[in-house]
């Protein structure tokens, strides 16, 4: 399978720079019984069935972008660091920009008396750094919202609230689970009133969400590791829903990857397919041909060409149909990517 099989042309003006109010985004509905339908995210409680279970990702985005300058230097904070993974109490793996200026042995000033020493340069270009103190208490004041690189503006105060789901609970993500950004407390209440259950998982979205697929052949791409956790009450809710004929509705590809990764973990007897409470790390790469064990319905945003996220959606709903729906969305003026519109798709097969 070629990576270019998942390519499409997107006008630059279709990329959303700002989000619509929660619930107001357009929703392209794809199910097996009817042609494409156009709705709004606020219609979700009427599009699902009583007895379904909606599963959200309750990760919380941290202000992971920091700006620094060489210690003792005057002038602007012109070096950007993006926190990627915590390695120890004060040590982190980071991305640096411009990378050529950030070399091992350098000490960078971040403000408020916080500094960071560059310890090592890794083969993949990332740096291992050590902060002068634990960085987390400084992030609310010094950190910036890690908006995706295709949003061509600086983050502002509005992004602090809007690039976060209303159910965000566990800090650790450096990118938002963007389908969840559409849901409001009013929509969640309407789902409950309609007899639709709600459960949560945690998958801390990492740098891999922005990592392009550069391999010519899809199977040669390697996913970045992401941490997930399935609470006991969520595992029990999924089991009850499946037993009573309800559907598992994933809000976003991160929920799909968490649930499908958990289902792939063998039990003590070596069996797979059942959701059990627990935690782990996943590099699961879902492409057409994958056999889904858990998820029946997916709400997701419109993703980048040739991305692993588009490949996952194509595996879920059929590549040709998904790409055709993308063309229809472009023609219909839908907004794309993290702050854009969404689609609700039913699993094929």
Beta strands, then each sheet from edge to edge (+ up, - down):
strand 1: 26-30
strand 2: 37-40
strand 3: 53-57
strand 4: 59-61
strand 5: 65-70
strand 6: 79-86
strand 7: 91-97
strand 8: 107-111
strand 9: 114-121
strand 10: 127-131
strand 11: 170-173
strand 12: 197-203
strand 13: 226-230
strand 14: 248-251
strand 15: 278-282
strand 16: 297-301
strand 17: 342-346
sheet 1: 2+ 1- 17- 16+ 14+ 3+ 12+ 13- 15+
sheet 2: 4+ 11+
sheet 3: 5+ 6- 7+ 10- 9+ 8- 5+
end
